Amino acid sequence: MSKRAEPVKPSYPISHVAGQKTIAQQNFLLCTGEKPPFSKYQDIRSQGHDKVNQFATFFIVLLTVLSIFQPLQGFAQEDDSQLLVAYEPDLAPLNYSTKGTVEGFTVDLLTAIFQDQNIDLTFIPMVKDVALRKIASHEIDIIASISYSSQHADIMEHSDQIFSSSIGILAPVTGDQNKDFSTLSNMIVALQSNTLEYDFLKNVRRIHYQVSNSQKTALRFFLAGRADVFVGNIATARYYLNKYDLNSRYEFFNSYLMPVEYSFAVPKNNFRLLNAVNTGIRRMKKSGEFSNLYRKWFDQDAEAISGIVRMVWKVGLGVISIFLIVFLLGMRWNRQLKKEVARKTVDLQDVNEALVKQITIAQNNNEFLKQILDSSPRGIIILDQQGSITKINKMVYNFLDLDRPLDGKNYQDISLFAHMLDAKITPLLSGQSKHFLGEHIEFMFSDTRMRHLRYNVSPLYQYDQRINGIILSFEDVTAELELRNRLFEQEKNRALSRVVAGIAHEIRNPLSSIKTFAELIPRKIHNAKFQQEITNCVPKEITRINILIEGLINYARPRKVTTELVSVKKVIDESTILLEHGIRNKGFHLSREISENLSIMTDHDQIKQVIINLIINAIDALEEAKNSGEESFVGTIELKAFSEENQVCIQVTDNGIGMDVEEKSNALEPFFTTKAKGTGLGLSLADQLIRQNNGWLKLKSEKNIGTTISMYFNRAEARQSHE
């Protein structure tokens, strides 16, 4: 017997000690349909004696003889005096819980086996999955009733068979005699998990499942209308149908889908306990106690059993009659068979011709797919699950300038494919990622050409939606990026001319002050007050000119794209200093509301370019609104920066002319503009630069009301400048 560090705590407060009396079960009809669900104890004599078939009798006698040479030794000689028995609480009438007690055929049977051994039996209600884990870890001693499965042969030993039944299909009684429940196609089936019927049906296509952890719960799902049919043990199903008086509403359309045999189970290699259980079963069968218990729980409706026996005899007589008819008509069938063979030969030829047509169609489809791949302007490579190339189109060979075939080679043998796929192929094949779209890579080819490639990586699915490989497609976007950069520089130069015009006026004011002080030097050189004023004012004006010039130089100077930690307040200040004088000169108002300590990971110059472009667009919108004729118009540009959850939002708002619905829908399209001298690239380039820096743009505008453009970026933790 297994040793346990501590007793198992039962799932429910139910226990039963050997020798306790049980409550008699209600009348229960065990069998119906095409075959009897059990075969060893069917004939019931009016005097109460069982008559079994010859094979079963021989088997029982043989076991009895063997038991003489292997007698039951006192099991109480072991250190343990208690056995923990797991049972399914809803598997009536084998074992079930009712009003805080456990009852059933297996409960009475185990109690009778161990009643003279001074061993207490503690019955613990437990679903099948839990019981299997417990017996595998030797936390329980016996499972009260379980069907044999090869999947569990390595964790437990099975006793002699104690009950035979069958798996049936239960469905509602309908008036439609032609309704077929045998195929279960497109139906919702209620059944218990980890059972023979579950293993049998789970690989059948077009069946939907309502799975539970017990027969009773699955039956409840079916009775509640959550499933079309119930598939399970017919003995348990009929018990509950009788209990709830539902026999008139439901019937078995197939009561013998498959046989099922129940036995006791003990932990693997616990042959001493297994021998005790088997010896008790054989002793009870020999003495007749087993038959008495069997009749108590299963044979209360003797007339129904007799009806089944009569049906078996009728079926037997029918089989014999059919055999005689077949024998007498054999000669006639033989002649007809020759004619049928000739007809089938013709049919087979027709099938062969149809098969040839199907093969031709399949070959044409393959050629069609090959032509599609070869005509694509993108390079396309298909890999299997091992990373080997299975298909490749001509564009790949042209792009890589290869003349040797790559079919069958591993993708890691080609450095370009390795750079694209090494970090992506594993998450795609495992299902962790759905696809990688719009990825970019720079790659130096053998002719020292640096190429920019955009590529997509997606899983390849089979017909059943299982991942079977990888699809890689790529294209050369070097020319596209060069064109985008030229357009960016053109838009930057256009904005630069606007900025230079504003700065020219801004520099003139401090230069006028410096010139005035310089002209007064000969006359007031010794004036103490003049000396103090020139000492304070001239350096300030020079500093202001220097800041303007440095800002202009930094804006105009080309720099390599670099992602870095950027202070939002600083980049907004650098953008507005170049334009605020021009805004004031046009009679407009500029306000700023910027939260402190906001930082984002972006390219500093690109974000600065975006903010300048948006401010210029706002100035143009204000001028257009001002020229529309309203004299009291006061133009305002508002710059805001604030934190929104884990993102930073930068907003540029104006109360200018605004946009209608059509203009707003086309605002981000390249070359769309409503200005007479506009290029239509400002907002389009701004949107591209924002997305390139892992942000996104939101546009809100209303005609004659104004426009708000919001830019969202992931917030970064601020760090010290020396870091």
Secondary structure by P-SEA (a helix, b strand, c coil): cccccbbbbbcccccccccccccccccccccccccccccccccccccbbbbbcaaaaaaaaaaaaaaaaccccccccccccbbbbbbcccccccccccccccccaaaaaaaaacccccbbbbbbbbcaaaaaaaaaacccccccbbbbbcccccccccccccbbbbbbbbbcccccccccccccccbbbbbbcccaaaaaccccccccccccccaaaaaaaaaacccccccccaaaaaaaaaaacccccccccccccbbbbbbbbccccaaaaaaaaaaaaaaaaaaaaaaaaaaaccccaaaaaaaaaaaaaaaaaaaaaaaaaaaaaaaaaaaaaaaaaaaaaaaaaaaaaaaaaaaaaaaaaaaaaaaaaaaccbbbbbbccccccccccaaaaaaaccccccccccccccaaaaaaccccaaaaaacccccccbbbbbbbccccbbbbbbbbbbbbbcccccccbbbbbbbbaaaaaaaaaaaaaaaaaaaaaaaaaaaaaaaaaaaaaaaaaaaacccccccaaaaaaaaccaaaaaaaaaaaaaaaaaaacccccccccccaaaaaaaaaaacaaaaaaacbbbbbbbbccccccccaaaaaaaaaaaaaaaaaaaaaaaacccccbbbbbbbbbbbcccbbbbbbbbccccccaaaaaacccccccccccccccaaaaaaaaaaaacbbbbbbbbcccbbbbbbbbcbbbbbcccc
